[in-house]
Amino acid sequence: MNLRNLVPALALAVVAAAPAMAADAAPAVSFAGWSDNILTFHDDDTKDDPATDKKESAGSLRFTSVASLKAMWKVTDKLTAKVNLWFNPDNAVVDMREGYFAWSINDSVTWSMGKYIDHIGWISAEPTGLYTINNSLIGYLQTYGNDVLGTSIAVAPKDSPLSGSFHVTNGYYTASDALNGPTSAGRENTALGFGLDLIYELPDKKGNVNLEFAYDMGSAGNAGTTTAGVPPVTTITGIGGDVFLVGLNATITPVKPLLIGAEIQYMTVGEGKTATGAKIVNSDSTRTQGLLLVNYALEGASIPMSISGEVQYVTIDTNTADNETRLGLQAALLTNPLGSTNFGLNFEVGYFDETHINGAATNADLKGLNLAVEGLVTF
């Protein structure tokens, strides 16, 4: 369950449900979106390369910008649809992150099919659901998987604190499986992904507990042969190993200004095979990770604001060297200087310490500092 719209200082405006309409009426369409604009200073302990004139050891100062435009429409009282387009300067084309329909079969059961952001993880895939600015060590597009193409059945009984969804997808851990086209290299033609998301709402609206699973029958990530390096380069000529993830997260609001978020996940990757079917020794791995975040809204401040502190820790065992570890510490101040929840001016300082990156035992440790200023606009 990816966190959505829970930042006290900034939340995407909720789009009101379209009114009921006659069967022959035109679908009611609404739009929403955001523009996320960040200035980041990044400095780590990278050493200068004597073969170049560039000062690789110097910190970097860079601007980034990403935007999203969403269209939601109510086709009938039972059927809705959504398209979510992302605009990123890194890509020459518009990225369709979501494009699906949702059919309310009855008051408790909804069937969906299309492309969507998967159910894995506590950290939001969109900046409007984040408490921090810089990329997460454990979040989206890493252990959280990729956007998926598939179908799901969601069950949410009206008077029950329990709800859940079951997913069948092209896969979770090979990015090309979220694209139209043939099965990606490194996967069997019938290899699919299966997911389960279970949510328990705490009494008195004090939060929720979320248990989730994802199983991918094959991922191309460890198929074929690997050339040593940092990072190592894999040439896909075989079949990737399967991937299994189990995660538990919770969101708790014991008192109104305070929110606590926590997550722990465990993932295993099976051994890949070469083009001749032989197992690729030591291509399997395990990963354990967790986070703890505390957000506190400063009530009574002249400018609406909240402060957040987060710690994240990851350990990865690749069977080839000492475990890779990643530690991240972040503190953020989220503000609405214009008094509008549609504009956030946010500030962050973060520290990271990573060892044995990509399983390398030497010359692969990195630690440093991130500073960021963000202007986030929603409509």
Secondary structure as UniProt FT lines:
FT   TURN            8..9
FT   TURN            23..24
FT   STRAND          28..44
FT   TURN            50..51
FT   TURN            56..57
FT   STRAND          60..74
FT   STRAND          79..87
FT   TURN            89..90
FT   STRAND          95..104
FT   STRAND          109..116
FT   HELIX           127..129
FT   TURN            140..144
FT   STRAND          148..155
FT   TURN            158..159
FT   STRAND          162..169
FT   HELIX           175..178
FT   TURN            185..186
FT   TURN            189..190
FT   STRAND          193..201
FT   HELIX           203..205
FT   STRAND          207..216
FT   HELIX           220..222
FT   STRAND          225..227
FT   STRAND          233..235
FT   STRAND          243..252
FT   TURN            256..257
FT   STRAND          258..269
FT   TURN            275..276
FT   TURN            281..282
FT   STRAND          285..297
FT   TURN            299..300
FT   STRAND          305..317
FT   STRAND          324..335
FT   TURN            337..338
FT   TURN            341..342
FT   STRAND          343..355
FT   HELIX           357..359
FT   STRAND          366..378
//
